[in-house]
Amino acid sequence: MDVTKLPPKPKTMRTMNVEPNWQGMFRFAVQLVTDNMPKSAGQALVIEMLEYGQRLDSAFNLANAQEQEQQEQGQEKNDDIQV
């Protein structure tokens, strides 16, 4: 087997957008800070900033879900109007 040869290119290529689990990352970061950062080094401030980021992400996700729902409802109304 010749390892210098590249495998053949696929005939079709698909792409996927895989978003990270931000809520899990924030929880993990808070746990890391709690376990490894001394309280005297500003632990409370760092945890508060991480929790704030987590709340922002939640609000952003909620707003996007509501906007998408409104768009879908608007599309359904437009479908009903068309004759």
N, CA and C atoms as a LAMMPS dump frame, in Angstrom:
ITEM: TIMESTEP
0
ITEM: NUMBER OF ATOMS
249
ITEM: BOX BOUNDS ff ff ff
-5.0000000000000000e+02 5.0000000000000000e+02
-5.0000000000000000e+02 5.0000000000000000e+02
-5.0000000000000000e+02 5.0000000000000000e+02
ITEM: ATOMS id mol type element x y z
1 1 1 N 0.85 -1.183 0
2 1 2 C 0 0 0
3 1 3 C 0.887 1.235 0
4 2 1 N 0.651 2.125 -0.934
5 2 2 C 1.432 3.36 -1.061
6 2 3 C 0.769 4.451 -0.217
7 3 1 N 1.411 4.849 0.872
8 3 2 C 0.833 5.85 1.768
9 3 3 C 0.981 7.267 1.237
10 4 1 N 1.737 7.457 0.163
11 4 2 C 1.909 8.806 -0.386
12 4 3 C 0.751 9.196 -1.292
13 5 1 N -0.073 8.238 -1.699
14 5 2 C -1.228 8.537 -2.551
15 5 3 C -2.403 8.974 -1.683
16 6 1 N -3.084 10.002 -2.144
17 6 2 C -4.271 10.468 -1.446
18 6 3 C -5.462 9.61 -1.845
19 7 1 N -6.423 9.456 -0.938
20 7 2 C -7.63 8.709 -1.315
21 7 3 C -8.407 9.493 -2.368
22 8 1 N -9.222 8.816 -3.143
23 8 2 C -9.994 9.519 -4.173
24 8 3 C -10.959 10.52 -3.54
25 9 1 N -11.181 11.618 -4.233
26 9 2 C -12.117 12.632 -3.74
27 9 3 C -13.54 12.12 -3.896
28 10 1 N -14.385 12.426 -2.928
29 10 2 C -15.782 12.002 -3.069
30 10 3 C -16.455 12.775 -4.193
31 11 1 N -17.45 12.155 -4.817
32 11 2 C -18.146 12.806 -5.925
33 11 3 C -19.011 13.961 -5.436
34 12 1 N -19.572 13.798 -4.284
35 12 2 C -20.367 14.887 -3.704
36 12 3 C -19.854 15.15 -2.303
37 13 1 N -19.985 16.38 -1.889
38 13 2 C -19.519 16.752 -0.562
39 13 3 C -20.635 17.509 0.15
40 14 1 N -20.884 17.129 1.388
41 14 2 C -21.895 17.817 2.196
42 14 3 C -21.21 18.564 3.319
43 15 1 N -21.811 19.646 3.728
44 15 2 C -21.289 20.384 4.869
45 15 3 C -22.364 20.422 5.952
46 16 1 N -21.909 20.49 7.187
47 16 2 C -22.815 20.583 8.321
48 16 3 C -22.324 21.687 9.241
49 17 1 N -23.252 22.448 9.758
50 17 2 C -22.931 23.462 10.741
51 17 3 C -23.25 22.876 12.118
52 18 1 N -22.227 22.552 12.873
53 18 2 C -22.413 21.945 14.187
54 18 3 C -22.047 22.986 15.246
55 19 1 N -23.073 23.483 15.905
56 19 2 C -22.865 24.484 16.943
57 19 3 C -22.435 23.805 18.238
58 20 1 N -21.524 24.412 18.973
59 20 2 C -21.119 23.828 20.255
60 20 3 C -22.226 23.964 21.295
61 21 1 N -22.158 23.15 22.31
62 21 2 C -23.1 23.213 23.424
63 21 3 C -22.617 24.296 24.389
64 22 1 N -23.024 25.535 24.153
65 22 2 C -22.521 26.657 24.947
66 22 3 C -22.92 26.557 26.407
67 23 1 N -24.145 26.115 26.681
68 23 2 C -24.585 26.009 28.076
69 23 3 C -23.692 25.041 28.842
70 24 1 N -23.379 23.91 28.223
71 24 2 C -22.498 22.936 28.86
72 24 3 C -21.093 23.486 29.051
73 25 1 N -20.621 24.264 28.07
74 25 2 C -19.28 24.851 28.192
75 25 3 C -19.22 25.851 29.327
76 26 1 N -20.263 26.663 29.467
77 26 2 C -20.292 27.625 30.576
78 26 3 C -20.306 26.899 31.919
79 27 1 N -21.143 25.853 32.036
80 27 2 C -21.194 25.095 33.3
81 27 3 C -19.831 24.476 33.61
82 28 1 N -19.181 23.919 32.583
83 28 2 C -17.875 23.306 32.768
84 28 3 C -16.845 24.345 33.202
85 29 1 N -16.877 25.527 32.574
86 29 2 C -15.926 26.591 32.924
87 29 3 C -16.14 27.057 34.358
88 30 1 N -17.397 27.186 34.767
89 30 2 C -17.679 27.579 36.154
90 30 3 C -17.122 26.535 37.113
91 31 1 N -17.299 25.26 36.775
92 31 2 C -16.78 24.196 37.638
93 31 3 C -15.256 24.236 37.703
94 32 1 N -14.598 24.476 36.56
95 32 2 C -13.138 24.585 36.553
96 32 3 C -12.66 25.73 37.432
97 33 1 N -13.314 26.878 37.303
98 33 2 C -12.929 28.041 38.106
99 33 3 C -13.157 27.754 39.584
100 34 1 N -14.293 27.15 39.909
101 34 2 C -14.606 26.833 41.306
102 34 3 C -13.563 25.896 41.904
103 35 1 N -13.154 24.909 41.12
104 35 2 C -12.208 23.909 41.632
105 35 3 C -10.763 24.395 41.66
106 36 1 N -10.369 25.272 40.73
107 36 2 C -8.948 25.564 40.544
108 36 3 C -8.511 26.997 40.823
109 37 1 N -9.444 27.919 40.943
110 37 2 C -9.049 29.318 41.136
111 37 3 C -9.275 29.724 42.59
112 38 1 N -8.273 30.257 43.229
113 38 2 C -8.451 30.677 44.623
114 38 3 C -9.48 31.804 44.74
115 39 1 N -10.221 31.786 45.826
116 39 2 C -11.222 32.833 46.048
117 39 3 C -10.568 34.206 46.114
118 40 1 N -9.354 34.262 46.607
119 40 2 C -8.659 35.544 46.737
120 40 3 C -8.196 36.094 45.393
121 41 1 N -8.254 35.286 44.349
122 41 2 C -7.799 35.718 43.025
123 41 3 C -8.944 36.219 42.156
124 42 1 N -10.092 36.488 42.753
125 42 2 C -11.221 37.021 41.996
126 42 3 C -12.141 35.951 41.457
127 43 1 N -12.201 34.818 42.138
128 43 2 C -13.034 33.713 41.682
129 43 3 C -14.488 34.129 41.495
130 44 1 N -15.026 34.877 42.449
131 44 2 C -16.437 35.273 42.387
132 44 3 C -16.723 36.12 41.147
133 45 1 N -15.812 37.015 40.801
134 45 2 C -16.006 37.858 39.625
135 45 3 C -15.995 37.031 38.345
136 46 1 N -15.057 36.102 38.243
137 46 2 C -14.973 35.266 37.043
138 46 3 C -16.218 34.395 36.915
139 47 1 N -16.67 33.835 38.023
140 47 2 C -17.881 33.011 37.989
141 47 3 C -19.085 33.853 37.591
142 48 1 N -19.183 35.057 38.126
143 48 2 C -20.303 35.94 37.768
144 48 3 C -20.284 36.267 36.275
145 49 1 N -19.102 36.509 35.718
146 49 2 C -19.007 36.809 34.281
147 49 3 C -19.43 35.593 33.452
148 50 1 N -19.006 34.402 33.873
149 50 2 C -19.391 33.196 33.14
150 50 3 C -20.902 32.954 33.234
151 51 1 N -21.463 33.153 34.401
152 51 2 C -22.91 32.979 34.556
153 51 3 C -23.68 34.022 33.753
154 52 1 N -23.143 35.228 33.667
155 52 2 C -23.769 36.258 32.845
156 52 3 C -23.744 35.84 31.366
157 53 1 N -22.617 35.329 30.911
158 53 2 C -22.531 34.838 29.539
159 53 3 C -23.515 33.712 29.284
160 54 1 N -23.694 32.859 30.267
161 54 2 C -24.653 31.752 30.138
162 54 3 C -26.076 32.29 30.023
163 55 1 N -26.406 33.304 30.826
164 55 2 C -27.746 33.901 30.74
165 55 3 C -27.947 34.592 29.396
166 56 1 N -26.916 35.272 28.9
167 56 2 C -27.026 35.914 27.583
168 56 3 C -27.28 34.88 26.494
169 57 1 N -26.575 33.77 26.551
170 57 2 C -26.761 32.715 25.559
171 57 3 C -28.181 32.167 25.622
172 58 1 N -28.697 31.973 26.833
173 58 2 C -30.075 31.481 26.984
174 58 3 C -31.077 32.464 26.389
175 59 1 N -30.887 33.746 26.684
176 59 2 C -31.794 34.767 26.154
177 59 3 C -31.702 34.838 24.639
178 60 1 N -30.506 34.728 24.1
179 60 2 C -30.307 34.757 22.652
180 60 3 C -31.012 33.575 21.998
181 61 1 N -30.857 32.388 22.586
182 61 2 C -31.505 31.198 22.031
183 61 3 C -33.019 31.314 22.094
184 62 1 N -33.543 31.859 23.184
185 62 2 C -34.981 32.036 23.333
186 62 3 C -35.507 33.022 22.298
187 63 1 N -34.802 34.137 22.129
188 63 2 C -35.232 35.142 21.149
189 63 3 C -35.214 34.562 19.734
190 64 1 N -34.184 33.79 19.412
191 64 2 C -34.124 33.171 18.081
192 64 3 C -35.254 32.179 17.875
193 65 1 N -35.565 31.399 18.901
194 65 2 C -36.647 30.422 18.792
195 65 3 C -37.99 31.118 18.611
196 66 1 N -38.212 32.218 19.352
197 66 2 C -39.46 32.96 19.206
198 66 3 C -39.569 33.593 17.826
199 67 1 N -38.474 34.139 17.325
200 67 2 C -38.476 34.753 16.001
201 67 3 C -38.757 33.707 14.927
202 68 1 N -38.149 32.55 15.048
203 68 2 C -38.369 31.487 14.077
204 68 3 C -39.821 31.018 14.12
205 69 1 N -40.377 30.915 15.319
206 69 2 C -41.771 30.503 15.465
207 69 3 C -42.699 31.52 14.813
208 70 1 N -42.422 32.815 15.002
209 70 2 C -43.239 33.855 14.383
210 70 3 C -43.147 33.794 12.863
211 71 1 N -41.949 33.542 12.359
212 71 2 C -41.781 33.438 10.912
213 71 3 C -42.547 32.244 10.363
214 72 1 N -42.508 31.122 11.078
215 72 2 C -43.236 29.938 10.635
216 72 3 C -44.734 30.187 10.671
217 73 1 N -45.221 30.873 11.711
218 73 2 C -46.649 31.186 11.79
219 73 3 C -47.05 32.139 10.679
220 74 1 N -46.186 33.096 10.382
221 74 2 C -46.457 34.02 9.276
222 74 3 C -46.501 33.3 7.953
223 75 1 N -45.622 32.326 7.77
224 75 2 C -45.607 31.543 6.539
225 75 3 C -46.883 30.726 6.426
226 76 1 N -47.352 30.161 7.547
227 76 2 C -48.593 29.387 7.535
228 76 3 C -49.766 30.277 7.164
229 77 1 N -49.791 31.515 7.686
230 77 2 C -50.864 32.449 7.344
231 77 3 C -50.808 32.79 5.869
232 78 1 N -49.605 33.001 5.326
233 78 2 C -49.47 33.28 3.912
234 78 3 C -49.916 32.119 3.062
235 79 1 N -49.67 30.917 3.5
236 79 2 C -50.119 29.727 2.783
237 79 3 C -51.642 29.642 2.771
238 80 1 N -52.268 30.041 3.894
239 80 2 C -53.725 30.014 3.97
240 80 3 C -54.346 31.061 3.068
241 81 1 N -53.678 32.19 2.9
242 81 2 C -54.213 33.29 2.087
243 81 3 C -54.158 32.956 0.605
244 82 1 N -53.131 32.293 0.172
245 82 2 C -52.97 32.003 -1.235
246 82 3 C -54.064 31.06 -1.707
247 83 1 N -54.662 31.41 -2.85
248 83 2 C -55.764 30.615 -3.389
249 83 3 C -55.361 29.997 -4.701
